[in-house]
Amino acid sequence: MASKPIAATKRGKSMVIAGIIAAAATGWTGWKASHPVVTPAAIHQAIDKGISPPAVEIALELIGPWEGIRTVAYLDPIGIPTVCKGETEINGKPVRLGMRFTVEECEAMFRKRVTNDFYLKLVDGLPGFVEAPDSVQAASLSVIYNAGPGVLTSATSTAGKAIRTKRYADACRGLTLFNKARIKGRLVVMTGLDNRRTMGDKSRVGEAEVCLNTEVSS
C-alpha cells in the first residue's frame, strides 16, 4: 500500500508530544478532564471558547513546513493560484495572482482553516474520529489539507473505514495512498506528496511517522 516502509519515529513522537503540550496551554487538558465522553457538540463548544485540540496543534506543525509560506499569490505545481500556507480560497472566493498578505494574516488564516474547514469537518463527518489517537487525527488533517475532507468521510474511503473501526495502523497505511496529483488527465505519483504521506525528508516530518505514534495521547 505505502510506496516505502513506514514506521513511528522519535521526531514524529516529539511532534505529537509538543502538540499535546500546546493544546494543554489553551485549556484542553482541564476541559477534557471534565468531559470523560468527548462528543462532536462538546468539541465545537470547546473551540468556541478558544480551546484548541491536540490534533489541531500537531497538524499545524506537521502541515506548515510542507506548505511553506508565500505572502504573494503564485501558481502551485499543478497551476492553481495559491497564497500563504496553501490557501486557494479566501472568504469563499478563489485566490487571484497578485494578492498579498502579511505573515500574521497568513498564520491566522492557516489556523482558522485547519480548525474549521478540516478538523471540524472530520469531527462532524467521520464517525469515530474523535476517539482516534491524536496522532491519527493530526495525520488525517494533513492529508485532507491537500485532498479534501471527502477522501475520508466518503463511505468508500479505505482510511476512513479503518478509523471508524478503530484499525489505526491500517488507517495510517491508508493515508499514504493520497500521494498523487492529476496532471493532463492522468494520476501521477508526486515525489513531494509521497515523502509527505510517508517518512518525510531530512528537514520535514512525514505524516506516517506521526500517525503511527498511537500510544501517545492527551
Backbone torsions as a table, in degrees:
resi	resn	phi	psi	omega
1	MET	NA	-57.4	176.6
2	ALA	-75.1	151.1	-178.5
3	SER	-74.8	-14.5	-179.5
4	LYS	-152.3	163.1	178.3
5	PRO	-59.5	140.9	178.6
6	ILE	-123.1	150.0	-178.1
7	ALA	-160.8	157.1	171.7
8	ALA	-67.6	145.9	179.0
9	THR	-129.7	165.3	178.2
10	LYS	-64.4	-40.2	-179.0
11	ARG	-70.3	-31.6	174.4
12	GLY	-66.0	-42.7	178.0
13	LYS	-63.1	-41.5	179.5
14	SER	-61.5	-37.8	179.0
15	MET	-66.5	-40.1	178.8
16	VAL	-64.3	-46.0	-179.8
17	ILE	-62.1	-43.3	179.6
18	ALA	-62.1	-37.5	178.1
19	GLY	-66.7	-38.7	178.1
20	ILE	-64.5	-40.8	178.8
21	ILE	-65.1	-42.5	179.1
22	ALA	-62.9	-40.0	178.5
23	ALA	-66.3	-39.3	179.2
24	ALA	-59.7	-35.6	-179.6
25	ALA	-65.9	-20.9	177.9
26	THR	-90.6	-4.4	179.7
27	GLY	106.3	7.2	-176.1
28	TRP	-61.9	-44.1	-174.7
29	THR	-60.4	-47.5	178.7
30	GLY	-65.0	-38.8	179.5
31	TRP	-63.9	-44.9	-177.6
32	LYS	-66.2	-34.9	178.7
33	ALA	-62.2	-29.4	179.7
34	SER	-91.8	0.3	178.6
35	HIS	-130.6	75.1	-178.1
36	PRO	-59.8	-27.8	174.3
37	VAL	-111.4	108.0	-177.7
38	VAL	-87.1	121.7	179.8
39	THR	-115.7	158.8	176.1
40	PRO	-54.8	-42.3	-179.7
41	ALA	-61.8	-41.2	-179.8
42	ALA	-66.1	-38.2	179.2
43	ILE	-64.8	-41.5	175.9
44	HIS	-57.2	-43.8	-179.0
45	GLN	-64.9	-39.7	178.9
46	ALA	-63.5	-45.3	-179.5
47	ILE	-64.2	-38.0	177.2
48	ASP	-61.1	-25.5	179.1
49	LYS	-89.3	1.4	179.9
50	GLY	91.1	9.5	178.0
51	ILE	-86.1	132.9	-176.7
52	SER	-112.2	125.4	179.5
53	PRO	-68.0	151.5	177.9
54	PRO	-54.7	-39.7	-178.6
55	ALA	-58.4	-37.7	178.7
56	VAL	-67.0	-45.9	-178.4
57	GLU	-64.1	-40.4	177.5
58	ILE	-65.2	-45.8	-177.0
59	ALA	-62.7	-37.4	178.4
60	LEU	-58.2	-42.6	179.8
61	GLU	-75.1	-31.1	179.9
62	LEU	-73.4	-44.8	-175.6
63	ILE	-74.8	-42.0	-170.7
64	GLY	-49.7	-53.0	-178.0
65	PRO	-62.7	-30.0	179.0
66	TRP	-74.7	-36.0	-179.5
67	GLU	-80.6	-29.3	-173.2
68	GLY	66.9	-172.4	176.9
69	ILE	-140.6	126.2	178.5
70	ARG	-129.0	115.9	-175.2
71	THR	-82.0	-9.4	175.5
72	VAL	-116.9	131.4	-175.2
73	ALA	-60.4	142.6	-176.6
74	TYR	-144.4	173.3	175.2
75	LEU	-93.0	127.5	178.2
76	ASP	-75.3	177.8	-174.7
77	PRO	-58.1	-21.3	178.5
78	ILE	-109.1	16.6	169.3
79	GLY	89.0	19.0	-179.1
80	ILE	-100.0	127.5	176.6
81	PRO	-58.1	127.6	-171.9
82	THR	-140.6	151.7	178.0
83	VAL	-149.0	164.9	178.8
84	CYS	57.9	-125.6	-179.7
85	LYS	-105.6	64.0	176.5
86	GLY	84.4	16.1	179.0
87	GLU	-72.5	126.2	175.5
88	THR	-112.3	-9.2	175.7
89	GLU	-137.0	143.8	174.7
90	ILE	-126.8	118.6	-177.9
91	ASN	53.7	40.8	176.4
92	GLY	80.5	2.7	-179.7
93	LYS	-117.6	144.3	-178.4
94	PRO	-60.1	143.7	174.2
95	VAL	-64.5	141.4	177.0
96	ARG	-112.5	142.2	176.6
97	LEU	-57.4	137.5	-179.3
98	GLY	100.1	-16.7	176.7
99	MET	-59.6	143.7	-179.5
100	ARG	-131.1	142.6	177.4
101	PHE	-142.0	157.0	173.7
102	THR	-79.2	164.4	176.9
103	VAL	-59.9	-41.8	-179.4
104	GLU	-62.8	-40.9	177.3
105	GLU	-64.0	-40.3	178.8
106	CYS	-63.2	-44.9	-178.7
107	GLU	-64.3	-40.0	179.5
108	ALA	-65.1	-43.1	178.1
109	MET	-63.4	-39.7	-179.0
110	PHE	-61.5	-51.4	179.5
111	ARG	-60.5	-45.0	-178.4
112	LYS	-62.8	-41.6	-176.8
113	ARG	-71.5	-42.0	178.4
114	VAL	-60.2	-39.9	-178.5
115	THR	-72.7	-54.5	-171.1
116	ASN	-83.6	-42.7	-173.7
117	ASP	-87.5	-17.4	-176.7
118	PHE	-123.2	-57.1	-178.7
119	TYR	-59.3	-53.4	-177.0
120	LEU	-67.9	-26.8	176.0
121	LYS	-64.8	-37.7	177.7
122	LEU	-77.8	-36.7	175.4
123	VAL	-55.9	-43.9	-176.6
124	ASP	-84.8	-29.0	-169.3
125	GLY	-108.9	-8.0	-178.5
126	LEU	-123.9	99.7	179.4
127	PRO	-54.1	134.4	179.3
128	GLY	89.4	-8.5	-177.1
129	PHE	-61.4	-43.3	-176.3
130	VAL	-67.7	-17.1	178.9
131	GLU	-90.3	-11.5	-177.4
132	ALA	-71.4	154.4	175.9
133	PRO	-57.1	151.1	179.9
134	ASP	-55.4	-36.9	-178.2
135	SER	-64.0	-41.0	179.2
136	VAL	-68.7	-42.2	177.8
137	GLN	-60.3	-45.6	-177.3
138	ALA	-64.4	-44.2	178.2
139	ALA	-62.6	-38.0	177.4
140	SER	-61.6	-41.0	178.9
141	LEU	-63.2	-40.6	179.7
142	SER	-63.5	-40.5	178.8
143	VAL	-64.4	-48.2	-175.3
144	ILE	-75.0	-14.3	173.3
145	TYR	-61.4	-33.4	174.2
146	ASN	-86.1	-47.6	-164.6
147	ALA	-99.3	-13.0	-179.3
148	GLY	94.2	146.4	-177.3
149	PRO	-58.0	-29.3	-175.9
150	GLY	-59.9	-24.5	-178.7
151	VAL	-69.6	-15.4	175.8
152	LEU	-110.8	-32.2	-177.5
153	THR	-82.0	-15.4	177.1
154	SER	-61.8	142.7	-179.9
155	ALA	-63.2	-19.8	-177.8
156	THR	-97.4	1.0	-177.1
157	SER	-68.8	123.5	178.6
158	THR	-62.0	-49.1	-179.4
159	ALA	-67.3	-39.2	178.8
160	GLY	-61.9	-42.5	177.7
161	LYS	-61.5	-40.4	-179.0
162	ALA	-64.7	-39.1	177.7
163	ILE	-66.1	-42.8	-179.2
164	ARG	-61.7	-31.4	-177.0
165	THR	-103.0	12.7	175.2
166	LYS	62.5	30.3	174.1
167	ARG	-98.2	78.8	-166.6
168	TYR	-72.9	-35.0	175.9
169	ALA	-63.3	-39.9	176.6
170	ASP	-65.2	-36.8	178.1
171	ALA	-62.3	-44.3	179.8
172	CYS	-62.0	-39.9	177.6
173	ARG	-67.7	-39.5	179.6
174	GLY	-62.9	-33.9	180.0
175	LEU	-65.4	-24.1	-179.4
176	THR	-70.2	-13.1	-179.2
177	LEU	-67.8	-20.3	-174.4
178	PHE	-89.2	60.1	-176.6
179	ASN	-115.2	18.8	-174.8
180	LYS	-123.5	156.8	173.4
181	ALA	-132.9	149.6	179.6
182	ARG	-86.5	116.8	179.7
183	ILE	-125.3	119.8	-178.5
184	LYS	52.6	42.0	175.5
185	GLY	82.8	0.2	-178.5
186	ARG	-118.8	142.5	174.0
187	LEU	-82.5	122.0	-175.8
188	VAL	-123.9	132.7	175.3
189	VAL	-66.9	125.6	179.5
190	MET	-101.0	125.9	-176.3
191	THR	-55.7	-44.7	179.8
192	GLY	-61.6	-44.5	178.2
193	LEU	-65.2	-39.8	-179.1
194	ASP	-64.3	-42.7	176.7
195	ASN	-62.5	-43.3	-179.5
196	ARG	-62.4	-43.7	-178.3
197	ARG	-67.6	-24.5	-171.8
198	THR	-111.7	-101.9	-169.6
199	MET	-111.5	16.6	173.7
200	GLY	68.5	-155.0	176.2
201	ASP	-141.0	-165.8	-173.8
202	LYS	-60.4	-35.1	-173.7
203	SER	-110.3	-9.2	-175.6
204	ARG	-127.9	135.6	-178.9
205	VAL	-79.8	136.5	178.8
206	GLY	-85.9	157.3	-177.4
207	GLU	-64.3	-40.5	-176.9
208	ALA	-65.2	-38.2	-177.9
209	GLU	-71.2	-21.5	170.4
210	VAL	-81.2	-50.4	-173.5
211	CYS	-52.9	-42.1	-172.8
212	LEU	-77.4	-2.6	174.8
213	ASN	-83.0	56.4	-172.6
214	THR	-75.0	-11.6	-178.9
215	GLU	-81.2	-13.7	179.9
216	VAL	-91.9	123.8	-177.2
217	SER	-145.3	158.8	-178.9
218	SER	-83.7	NA	NA
